[in-house]
Amino acid sequence: MQPWVSWTPSSGRPLATILNAENNWWGDASGPAPYGSGNGVNEFVDADPWLAAPAFAAGRGR
């Protein structure tokens, strides 16, 4: 997952925006890496809190 980044023409420096990815399943109950053993995120992703189990998709069965 890549963060949303925009460039400021006057300064030439990136302005990073934190991506809200709370309450998602990251492939492991321990959460996303580097916090747990699930899929990785970086410092531009707010993944806390995360789901401890996959969410049930209606109409898809288990």
PDB file of N, H, CA, C and O in Angstrom:
ATOM      1  N   MET A   1       0.852  -1.162   0.000  1.00  0.00           N
ATOM      2  CA  MET A   1       0.000   0.000   0.000  1.00  0.00           C
ATOM      3  C   MET A   1       0.903   1.232   0.000  1.00  0.00           C
ATOM      4  O   MET A   1       1.827   1.321   0.809  1.00  0.00           O
ATOM      5  N   GLN A   2       0.652   2.156  -0.876  1.00  0.00           N
ATOM      6  H   GLN A   2      -0.099   2.084  -1.533  1.00  0.00           H
ATOM      7  CA  GLN A   2       1.448   3.371  -0.964  1.00  0.00           C
ATOM      8  C   GLN A   2       0.702   4.539  -0.324  1.00  0.00           C
ATOM      9  O   GLN A   2      -0.521   4.635  -0.434  1.00  0.00           O
ATOM     10  N   PRO A   3       1.445   5.429   0.349  1.00  0.00           N
ATOM     11  CA  PRO A   3       0.781   6.597   0.935  1.00  0.00           C
ATOM     12  C   PRO A   3       0.389   7.597  -0.135  1.00  0.00           C
ATOM     13  O   PRO A   3       0.955   7.609  -1.228  1.00  0.00           O
ATOM     14  N   TRP A   4      -0.576   8.427   0.184  1.00  0.00           N
ATOM     15  H   TRP A   4      -1.036   8.417   1.072  1.00  0.00           H
ATOM     16  CA  TRP A   4      -0.956   9.513  -0.710  1.00  0.00           C
ATOM     17  C   TRP A   4       0.056  10.628  -0.517  1.00  0.00           C
ATOM     18  O   TRP A   4       0.224  11.117   0.600  1.00  0.00           O
ATOM     19  N   VAL A   5       0.716  11.030  -1.556  1.00  0.00           N
ATOM     20  H   VAL A   5       0.579  10.633  -2.464  1.00  0.00           H
ATOM     21  CA  VAL A   5       1.736  12.071  -1.449  1.00  0.00           C
ATOM     22  C   VAL A   5       1.473  13.137  -2.495  1.00  0.00           C
ATOM     23  O   VAL A   5       1.183  12.826  -3.650  1.00  0.00           O
ATOM     24  N   SER A   6       1.575  14.381  -2.096  1.00  0.00           N
ATOM     25  H   SER A   6       1.811  14.634  -1.158  1.00  0.00           H
ATOM     26  CA  SER A   6       1.459  15.473  -3.054  1.00  0.00           C
ATOM     27  C   SER A   6       2.715  16.325  -2.958  1.00  0.00           C
ATOM     28  O   SER A   6       3.343  16.397  -1.902  1.00  0.00           O
ATOM     29  N   TRP A   7       3.075  16.960  -4.041  1.00  0.00           N
ATOM     30  H   TRP A   7       2.564  16.902  -4.899  1.00  0.00           H
ATOM     31  CA  TRP A   7       4.281  17.783  -4.080  1.00  0.00           C
ATOM     32  C   TRP A   7       3.906  19.250  -4.073  1.00  0.00           C
ATOM     33  O   TRP A   7       2.960  19.666  -4.742  1.00  0.00           O
ATOM     34  N   THR A   8       4.651  20.027  -3.315  1.00  0.00           N
ATOM     35  H   THR A   8       5.420  19.690  -2.771  1.00  0.00           H
ATOM     36  CA  THR A   8       4.459  21.467  -3.275  1.00  0.00           C
ATOM     37  C   THR A   8       5.430  22.086  -4.270  1.00  0.00           C
ATOM     38  O   THR A   8       6.640  22.037  -4.048  1.00  0.00           O
ATOM     39  N   PRO A   9       4.937  22.665  -5.361  1.00  0.00           N
ATOM     40  CA  PRO A   9       5.825  23.214  -6.387  1.00  0.00           C
ATOM     41  C   PRO A   9       6.827  24.239  -5.850  1.00  0.00           C
ATOM     42  O   PRO A   9       7.969  24.278  -6.309  1.00  0.00           O
ATOM     43  N   SER A  10       6.420  25.062  -4.893  1.00  0.00           N
ATOM     44  H   SER A  10       5.493  25.030  -4.520  1.00  0.00           H
ATOM     45  CA  SER A  10       7.312  26.115  -4.411  1.00  0.00           C
ATOM     46  C   SER A  10       8.489  25.569  -3.611  1.00  0.00           C
ATOM     47  O   SER A  10       9.596  26.097  -3.719  1.00  0.00           O
ATOM     48  N   SER A  11       8.281  24.537  -2.819  1.00  0.00           N
ATOM     49  H   SER A  11       7.382  24.108  -2.731  1.00  0.00           H
ATOM     50  CA  SER A  11       9.358  24.018  -1.986  1.00  0.00           C
ATOM     51  C   SER A  11      10.022  22.778  -2.572  1.00  0.00           C
ATOM     52  O   SER A  11      11.174  22.482  -2.255  1.00  0.00           O
ATOM     53  N   GLY A  12       9.294  22.045  -3.434  1.00  0.00           N
ATOM     54  H   GLY A  12       8.358  22.286  -3.692  1.00  0.00           H
ATOM     55  CA  GLY A  12       9.835  20.820  -3.987  1.00  0.00           C
ATOM     56  C   GLY A  12       9.859  19.670  -3.000  1.00  0.00           C
ATOM     57  O   GLY A  12      10.416  18.613  -3.299  1.00  0.00           O
ATOM     58  N   ARG A  13       9.267  19.853  -1.832  1.00  0.00           N
ATOM     59  H   ARG A  13       8.814  20.712  -1.589  1.00  0.00           H
ATOM     60  CA  ARG A  13       9.230  18.803  -0.824  1.00  0.00           C
ATOM     61  C   ARG A  13       7.866  18.127  -0.789  1.00  0.00           C
ATOM     62  O   ARG A  13       6.840  18.774  -1.004  1.00  0.00           O
ATOM     63  N   PRO A  14       7.855  16.816  -0.517  1.00  0.00           N
ATOM     64  CA  PRO A  14       6.558  16.123  -0.454  1.00  0.00           C
ATOM     65  C   PRO A  14       5.789  16.476   0.810  1.00  0.00           C
ATOM     66  O   PRO A  14       6.369  16.666   1.879  1.00  0.00           O
ATOM     67  N   LEU A  15       4.487  16.559   0.664  1.00  0.00           N
ATOM     68  H   LEU A  15       4.017  16.405  -0.205  1.00  0.00           H
ATOM     69  CA  LEU A  15       3.587  16.718   1.804  1.00  0.00           C
ATOM     70  C   LEU A  15       2.825  15.412   1.934  1.00  0.00           C
ATOM     71  O   LEU A  15       1.938  15.131   1.128  1.00  0.00           O
ATOM     72  N   ALA A  16       3.154  14.618   2.928  1.00  0.00           N
ATOM     73  H   ALA A  16       3.874  14.846   3.583  1.00  0.00           H
ATOM     74  CA  ALA A  16       2.524  13.307   3.092  1.00  0.00           C
ATOM     75  C   ALA A  16       1.231  13.437   3.885  1.00  0.00           C
ATOM     76  O   ALA A  16       1.149  14.212   4.839  1.00  0.00           O
ATOM     77  N   THR A  17       0.247  12.689   3.491  1.00  0.00           N
ATOM     78  H   THR A  17       0.313  12.060   2.716  1.00  0.00           H
ATOM     79  CA  THR A  17      -1.035  12.630   4.175  1.00  0.00           C
ATOM     80  C   THR A  17      -1.164  11.248   4.789  1.00  0.00           C
ATOM     81  O   THR A  17      -0.850  10.248   4.142  1.00  0.00           O
ATOM     82  N   ILE A  18      -1.619  11.183   6.015  1.00  0.00           N
ATOM     83  H   ILE A  18      -1.874  11.995   6.540  1.00  0.00           H
ATOM     84  CA  ILE A  18      -1.814   9.892   6.676  1.00  0.00           C
ATOM     85  C   ILE A  18      -3.077   9.235   6.120  1.00  0.00           C
ATOM     86  O   ILE A  18      -4.151   9.836   6.105  1.00  0.00           O
ATOM     87  N   LEU A  19      -2.927   8.004   5.669  1.00  0.00           N
ATOM     88  H   LEU A  19      -2.054   7.516   5.681  1.00  0.00           H
ATOM     89  CA  LEU A  19      -4.039   7.235   5.128  1.00  0.00           C
ATOM     90  C   LEU A  19      -4.731   6.504   6.273  1.00  0.00           C
ATOM     91  O   LEU A  19      -4.087   5.734   6.987  1.00  0.00           O
ATOM     92  N   ASN A  20      -6.023   6.729   6.461  1.00  0.00           N
ATOM     93  H   ASN A  20      -6.546   7.354   5.881  1.00  0.00           H
ATOM     94  CA  ASN A  20      -6.794   6.050   7.501  1.00  0.00           C
ATOM     95  C   ASN A  20      -7.148   4.654   7.004  1.00  0.00           C
ATOM     96  O   ASN A  20      -7.970   4.494   6.101  1.00  0.00           O
ATOM     97  N   ALA A  21      -6.520   3.650   7.604  1.00  0.00           N
ATOM     98  H   ALA A  21      -5.853   3.780   8.337  1.00  0.00           H
ATOM     99  CA  ALA A  21      -6.790   2.257   7.254  1.00  0.00           C
ATOM    100  C   ALA A  21      -7.184   1.466   8.499  1.00  0.00           C
ATOM    101  O   ALA A  21      -6.883   0.278   8.616  1.00  0.00           O
ATOM    102  N   GLU A  22      -7.860   2.140   9.423  1.00  0.00           N
ATOM    103  H   GLU A  22      -8.104   3.105   9.328  1.00  0.00           H
ATOM    104  CA  GLU A  22      -8.296   1.498  10.661  1.00  0.00           C
ATOM    105  C   GLU A  22      -9.374   0.459  10.385  1.00  0.00           C
ATOM    106  O   GLU A  22     -10.087   0.517   9.383  1.00  0.00           O
ATOM    107  N   ASN A  23      -9.469  -0.493  11.310  1.00  0.00           N
ATOM    108  H   ASN A  23      -8.890  -0.540  12.124  1.00  0.00           H
ATOM    109  CA  ASN A  23     -10.509  -1.532  11.281  1.00  0.00           C
ATOM    110  C   ASN A  23     -10.483  -2.366  10.013  1.00  0.00           C
ATOM    111  O   ASN A  23     -11.528  -2.672   9.438  1.00  0.00           O
ATOM    112  N   ASN A  24      -9.285  -2.731   9.580  1.00  0.00           N
ATOM    113  H   ASN A  24      -8.436  -2.483  10.046  1.00  0.00           H
ATOM    114  CA  ASN A  24      -9.093  -3.622   8.436  1.00  0.00           C
ATOM    115  C   ASN A  24      -8.419  -4.899   8.893  1.00  0.00           C
ATOM    116  O   ASN A  24      -7.779  -4.938   9.943  1.00  0.00           O
ATOM    117  N   TRP A  25      -8.570  -5.942   8.093  1.00  0.00           N
ATOM    118  H   TRP A  25      -9.091  -5.910   7.240  1.00  0.00           H
ATOM    119  CA  TRP A  25      -7.913  -7.226   8.334  1.00  0.00           C
ATOM    120  C   TRP A  25      -6.600  -7.190   7.561  1.00  0.00           C
ATOM    121  O   TRP A  25      -6.586  -6.906   6.363  1.00  0.00           O
ATOM    122  N   TRP A  26      -5.502  -7.478   8.245  1.00  0.00           N
ATOM    123  H   TRP A  26      -5.514  -7.709   9.218  1.00  0.00           H
ATOM    124  CA  TRP A  26      -4.169  -7.394   7.637  1.00  0.00           C
ATOM    125  C   TRP A  26      -3.538  -8.762   7.414  1.00  0.00           C
ATOM    126  O   TRP A  26      -2.328  -8.860   7.207  1.00  0.00           O
ATOM    127  N   GLY A  27      -4.342  -9.815   7.453  1.00  0.00           N
ATOM    128  H   GLY A  27      -5.325  -9.735   7.621  1.00  0.00           H
ATOM    129  CA  GLY A  27      -3.836 -11.153   7.172  1.00  0.00           C
ATOM    130  C   GLY A  27      -3.357 -11.909   8.396  1.00  0.00           C
ATOM    131  O   GLY A  27      -2.961 -13.069   8.288  1.00  0.00           O
ATOM    132  N   ASP A  28      -3.387 -11.269   9.563  1.00  0.00           N
ATOM    133  H   ASP A  28      -3.708 -10.326   9.650  1.00  0.00           H
ATOM    134  CA  ASP A  28      -2.977 -11.932  10.794  1.00  0.00           C
ATOM    135  C   ASP A  28      -3.620 -11.188  11.972  1.00  0.00           C
ATOM    136  O   ASP A  28      -3.739  -9.963  11.952  1.00  0.00           O
ATOM    137  N   ALA A  29      -4.030 -11.939  12.989  1.00  0.00           N
ATOM    138  H   ALA A  29      -3.934 -12.934  13.005  1.00  0.00           H
ATOM    139  CA  ALA A  29      -4.693 -11.329  14.144  1.00  0.00           C
ATOM    140  C   ALA A  29      -3.775 -10.378  14.914  1.00  0.00           C
ATOM    141  O   ALA A  29      -4.254  -9.502  15.634  1.00  0.00           O
ATOM    142  N   SER A  30      -2.458 -10.545  14.766  1.00  0.00           N
ATOM    143  H   SER A  30      -2.068 -11.256  14.180  1.00  0.00           H
ATOM    144  CA  SER A  30      -1.521  -9.673  15.479  1.00  0.00           C
ATOM    145  C   SER A  30      -1.415  -8.293  14.853  1.00  0.00           C
ATOM    146  O   SER A  30      -0.802  -7.393  15.428  1.00  0.00           O
ATOM    147  N   GLY A  31      -2.016  -8.119  13.661  1.00  0.00           N
ATOM    148  H   GLY A  31      -2.514  -8.850  13.194  1.00  0.00           H
ATOM    149  CA  GLY A  31      -2.012  -6.817  13.004  1.00  0.00           C
ATOM    150  C   GLY A  31      -0.978  -6.717  11.903  1.00  0.00           C
ATOM    151  O   GLY A  31      -0.262  -7.676  11.616  1.00  0.00           O
ATOM    152  N   PRO A  32      -0.906  -5.546  11.288  1.00  0.00           N
ATOM    153  CA  PRO A  32       0.018  -5.358  10.172  1.00  0.00           C
ATOM    154  C   PRO A  32       1.467  -5.224  10.649  1.00  0.00           C
ATOM    155  O   PRO A  32       1.723  -4.728  11.746  1.00  0.00           O
ATOM    156  N   ALA A  33       2.398  -5.665   9.825  1.00  0.00           N
ATOM    157  H   ALA A  33       2.190  -6.068   8.933  1.00  0.00           H
ATOM    158  CA  ALA A  33       3.820  -5.423  10.115  1.00  0.00           C
ATOM    159  C   ALA A  33       4.059  -3.931   9.938  1.00  0.00           C
ATOM    160  O   ALA A  33       3.511  -3.366   8.991  1.00  0.00           O
ATOM    161  N   PRO A  34       4.799  -3.281  10.739  1.00  0.00           N
ATOM    162  CA  PRO A  34       5.770  -3.816  11.688  1.00  0.00           C
ATOM    163  C   PRO A  34       5.216  -4.078  13.082  1.00  0.00           C
ATOM    164  O   PRO A  34       5.982  -4.473  13.961  1.00  0.00           O
ATOM    165  N   TYR A  35       3.909  -3.875  13.330  1.00  0.00           N
ATOM    166  H   TYR A  35       3.287  -3.554  12.616  1.00  0.00           H
ATOM    167  CA  TYR A  35       3.331  -4.113  14.652  1.00  0.00           C
ATOM    168  C   TYR A  35       3.111  -5.596  14.916  1.00  0.00           C
ATOM    169  O   TYR A  35       3.305  -6.074  16.034  1.00  0.00           O
ATOM    170  N   GLY A  36       2.703  -6.322  13.873  1.00  0.00           N
ATOM    171  H   GLY A  36       2.545  -5.935  12.965  1.00  0.00           H
ATOM    172  CA  GLY A  36       2.414  -7.751  13.985  1.00  0.00           C
ATOM    173  C   GLY A  36       2.993  -8.503  12.808  1.00  0.00           C
ATOM    174  O   GLY A  36       3.964  -8.064  12.192  1.00  0.00           O
ATOM    175  N   SER A  37       2.387  -9.648  12.498  1.00  0.00           N
ATOM    176  H   SER A  37       1.599 -10.004  12.999  1.00  0.00           H
ATOM    177  CA  SER A  37       2.902 -10.526  11.439  1.00  0.00           C
ATOM    178  C   SER A  37       2.106 -10.442  10.140  1.00  0.00           C
ATOM    179  O   SER A  37       2.355 -11.214   9.214  1.00  0.00           O
ATOM    180  N   GLY A  38       1.156  -9.519  10.059  1.00  0.00           N
ATOM    181  H   GLY A  38       0.954  -8.892  10.811  1.00  0.00           H
ATOM    182  CA  GLY A  38       0.321  -9.400   8.864  1.00  0.00           C
ATOM    183  C   GLY A  38       0.987  -8.605   7.755  1.00  0.00           C
ATOM    184  O   GLY A  38       2.185  -8.327   7.806  1.00  0.00           O
ATOM    185  N   ASN A  39       0.193  -8.240   6.748  1.00  0.00           N
ATOM    186  H   ASN A  39      -0.780  -8.466   6.706  1.00  0.00           H
ATOM    187  CA  ASN A  39       0.690  -7.433   5.627  1.00  0.00           C
ATOM    188  C   ASN A  39       1.277  -6.129   6.152  1.00  0.00           C
ATOM    189  O   ASN A  39       0.787  -5.575   7.136  1.00  0.00           O
ATOM    190  N   GLY A  40       2.312  -5.646   5.506  1.00  0.00           N
ATOM    191  H   GLY A  40       2.710  -6.096   4.707  1.00  0.00           H
ATOM    192  CA  GLY A  40       3.037  -4.488   5.999  1.00  0.00           C
ATOM    193  C   GLY A  40       2.404  -3.150   5.674  1.00  0.00           C
ATOM    194  O   GLY A  40       1.730  -2.987   4.657  1.00  0.00           O
ATOM    195  N   VAL A  41       2.635  -2.197   6.562  1.00  0.00           N
ATOM    196  H   VAL A  41       3.182  -2.329   7.388  1.00  0.00           H
ATOM    197  CA  VAL A  41       2.249  -0.802   6.360  1.00  0.00           C
ATOM    198  C   VAL A  41       3.467   0.061   6.689  1.00  0.00           C
ATOM    199  O   VAL A  41       4.442  -0.422   7.264  1.00  0.00           O
ATOM    200  N   ASN A  42       3.402   1.321   6.325  1.00  0.00           N
ATOM    201  H   ASN A  42       2.610   1.714   5.858  1.00  0.00           H
ATOM    202  CA  ASN A  42       4.495   2.233   6.654  1.00  0.00           C
ATOM    203  C   ASN A  42       3.984   3.346   7.565  1.00  0.00           C
ATOM    204  O   ASN A  42       2.831   3.321   7.995  1.00  0.00           O
ATOM    205  N   GLU A  43       4.834   4.310   7.854  1.00  0.00           N
ATOM    206  H   GLU A  43       5.771   4.330   7.505  1.00  0.00           H
ATOM    207  CA  GLU A  43       4.484   5.372   8.796  1.00  0.00           C
ATOM    208  C   GLU A  43       3.391   6.306   8.301  1.00  0.00           C
ATOM    209  O   GLU A  43       2.900   7.133   9.070  1.00  0.00           O
ATOM    210  N   PHE A  44       2.998   6.195   7.035  1.00  0.00           N
ATOM    211  H   PHE A  44       3.396   5.523   6.411  1.00  0.00           H
ATOM    212  CA  PHE A  44       1.938   7.041   6.490  1.00  0.00           C
ATOM    213  C   PHE A  44       0.558   6.372   6.540  1.00  0.00           C
ATOM    214  O   PHE A  44      -0.412   6.901   5.997  1.00  0.00           O
ATOM    215  N   VAL A  45       0.476   5.201   7.198  1.00  0.00           N
ATOM    216  H   VAL A  45       1.264   4.772   7.639  1.00  0.00           H
ATOM    217  CA  VAL A  45      -0.778   4.456   7.296  1.00  0.00           C
ATOM    218  C   VAL A  45      -1.176   4.320   8.762  1.00  0.00           C
ATOM    219  O   VAL A  45      -0.413   3.795   9.572  1.00  0.00           O
ATOM    220  N   ASP A  46      -2.370   4.793   9.096  1.00  0.00           N
ATOM    221  H   ASP A  46      -2.990   5.219   8.437  1.00  0.00           H
ATOM    222  CA  ASP A  46      -2.923   4.617  10.430  1.00  0.00           C
ATOM    223  C   ASP A  46      -3.755   3.342  10.422  1.00  0.00           C
ATOM    224  O   ASP A  46      -4.898   3.353   9.967  1.00  0.00           O
ATOM    225  N   ALA A  47      -3.193   2.246  10.918  1.00  0.00           N
ATOM    226  H   ALA A  47      -2.264   2.237  11.288  1.00  0.00           H
ATOM    227  CA  ALA A  47      -3.855   0.949  10.875  1.00  0.00           C
ATOM    228  C   ALA A  47      -4.376   0.500  12.242  1.00  0.00           C
ATOM    229  O   ALA A  47      -4.931  -0.592  12.354  1.00  0.00           O
ATOM    230  N   ASP A  48      -4.211   1.306  13.264  1.00  0.00           N
ATOM    231  H   ASP A  48      -3.760   2.194  13.173  1.00  0.00           H
ATOM    232  CA  ASP A  48      -4.603   0.934  14.618  1.00  0.00           C
ATOM    233  C   ASP A  48      -5.889   1.654  15.006  1.00  0.00           C
ATOM    234  O   ASP A  48      -5.908   2.885  14.991  1.00  0.00           O
ATOM    235  N   PRO A  49      -6.945   0.959  15.348  1.00  0.00           N
ATOM    236  CA  PRO A  49      -7.064  -0.466  15.611  1.00  0.00           C
ATOM    237  C   PRO A  49      -7.299  -1.263  14.328  1.00  0.00           C
ATOM    238  O   PRO A  49      -7.773  -0.723  13.329  1.00  0.00           O
ATOM    239  N   TRP A  50      -6.959  -2.559  14.368  1.00  0.00           N
ATOM    240  H   TRP A  50      -6.574  -2.997  15.179  1.00  0.00           H
ATOM    241  CA  TRP A  50      -7.189  -3.455  13.238  1.00  0.00           C
ATOM    242  C   TRP A  50      -8.112  -4.586  13.660  1.00  0.00           C
ATOM    243  O   TRP A  50      -8.326  -4.815  14.850  1.00  0.00           O
ATOM    244  N   LEU A  51      -8.653  -5.286  12.682  1.00  0.00           N
ATOM    245  H   LEU A  51      -8.479  -5.100  11.715  1.00  0.00           H
ATOM    246  CA  LEU A  51      -9.526  -6.424  12.968  1.00  0.00           C
ATOM    247  C   LEU A  51      -8.684  -7.621  13.387  1.00  0.00           C
ATOM    248  O   LEU A  51      -7.611  -7.853  12.830  1.00  0.00           O
ATOM    249  N   ALA A  52      -9.166  -8.385  14.369  1.00  0.00           N
ATOM    250  H   ALA A  52     -10.038  -8.196  14.821  1.00  0.00           H
ATOM    251  CA  ALA A  52      -8.459  -9.570  14.835  1.00  0.00           C
ATOM    252  C   ALA A  52      -8.847 -10.815  14.036  1.00  0.00           C
ATOM    253  O   ALA A  52      -8.273 -11.887  14.231  1.00  0.00           O
ATOM    254  N   ALA A  53      -9.818 -10.670  13.141  1.00  0.00           N
ATOM    255  H   ALA A  53     -10.285  -9.799  12.982  1.00  0.00           H
ATOM    256  CA  ALA A  53     -10.265 -11.765  12.279  1.00  0.00           C
ATOM    257  C   ALA A  53     -10.856 -11.149  11.018  1.00  0.00           C
ATOM    258  O   ALA A  53     -11.305 -10.003  11.038  1.00  0.00           O
ATOM    259  N   PRO A  54     -10.861 -11.902   9.919  1.00  0.00           N
ATOM    260  CA  PRO A  54     -11.448 -11.357   8.690  1.00  0.00           C
ATOM    261  C   PRO A  54     -12.926 -11.032   8.887  1.00  0.00           C
ATOM    262  O   PRO A  54     -13.638 -11.752   9.587  1.00  0.00           O
ATOM    263  N   ALA A  55     -13.374  -9.971   8.281  1.00  0.00           N
ATOM    264  H   ALA A  55     -12.796  -9.385   7.712  1.00  0.00           H
ATOM    265  CA  ALA A  55     -14.793  -9.604   8.349  1.00  0.00           C
ATOM    266  C   ALA A  55     -15.580 -10.552   7.453  1.00  0.00           C
ATOM    267  O   ALA A  55     -15.095 -10.968   6.400  1.00  0.00           O
ATOM    268  N   PHE A  56     -16.776 -10.885   7.868  1.00  0.00           N
ATOM    269  H   PHE A  56     -17.170 -10.547   8.722  1.00  0.00           H
ATOM    270  CA  PHE A  56     -17.644 -11.754   7.083  1.00  0.00           C
ATOM    271  C   PHE A  56     -18.272 -10.961   5.952  1.00  0.00           C
ATOM    272  O   PHE A  56     -18.874  -9.914   6.194  1.00  0.00           O
ATOM    273  N   ALA A  57     -18.147 -11.430   4.743  1.00  0.00           N
ATOM    274  H   ALA A  57     -17.658 -12.280   4.546  1.00  0.00           H
ATOM    275  CA  ALA A  57     -18.763 -10.782   3.585  1.00  0.00           C
ATOM    276  C   ALA A  57     -20.149 -11.395   3.360  1.00  0.00           C
ATOM    277  O   ALA A  57     -20.268 -12.595   3.115  1.00  0.00           O
ATOM    278  N   ALA A  58     -21.177 -10.582   3.442  1.00  0.00           N
ATOM    279  H   ALA A  58     -21.081  -9.607   3.641  1.00  0.00           H
ATOM    280  CA  ALA A  58     -22.557 -11.065   3.279  1.00  0.00           C
ATOM    281  C   ALA A  58     -22.745 -11.731   1.924  1.00  0.00           C
ATOM    282  O   ALA A  58     -22.312 -11.209   0.896  1.00  0.00           O
ATOM    283  N   GLY A  59     -23.395 -12.891   1.936  1.00  0.00           N
ATOM    284  H   GLY A  59     -23.746 -13.315   2.771  1.00  0.00           H
ATOM    285  CA  GLY A  59     -23.699 -13.593   0.697  1.00  0.00           C
ATOM    286  C   GLY A  59     -22.548 -14.422   0.146  1.00  0.00           C
ATOM    287  O   GLY A  59     -22.683 -15.009  -0.927  1.00  0.00           O
ATOM    288  N   ARG A  60     -21.437 -14.489   0.836  1.00  0.00           N
ATOM    289  H   ARG A  60     -21.327 -14.013   1.709  1.00  0.00           H
ATOM    290  CA  ARG A  60     -20.275 -15.229   0.333  1.00  0.00           C
ATOM    291  C   ARG A  60     -20.055 -16.547   1.059  1.00  0.00           C
ATOM    292  O   ARG A  60     -19.206 -17.341   0.653  1.00  0.00           O
ATOM    293  N   GLY A  61     -20.801 -16.789   2.117  1.00  0.00           N
ATOM    294  H   GLY A  61     -21.490 -16.144   2.447  1.00  0.00           H
ATOM    295  CA  GLY A  61     -20.589 -18.024   2.878  1.00  0.00           C
ATOM    296  C   GLY A  61     -19.296 -17.976   3.664  1.00  0.00           C
ATOM    297  O   GLY A  61     -18.540 -17.009   3.575  1.00  0.00           O
ATOM    298  N   ARG A  62     -19.049 -19.001   4.420  1.00  0.00           N
ATOM    299  H   ARG A  62     -19.663 -19.787   4.493  1.00  0.00           H
ATOM    300  CA  ARG A  62     -17.810 -19.025   5.217  1.00  0.00           C
ATOM    301  C   ARG A  62     -16.905 -20.110   4.774  1.00  0.00           C
ATOM    302  O   ARG A  62     -15.820 -20.275   5.333  1.00  0.00           O
TER     303      ARG A  62
END
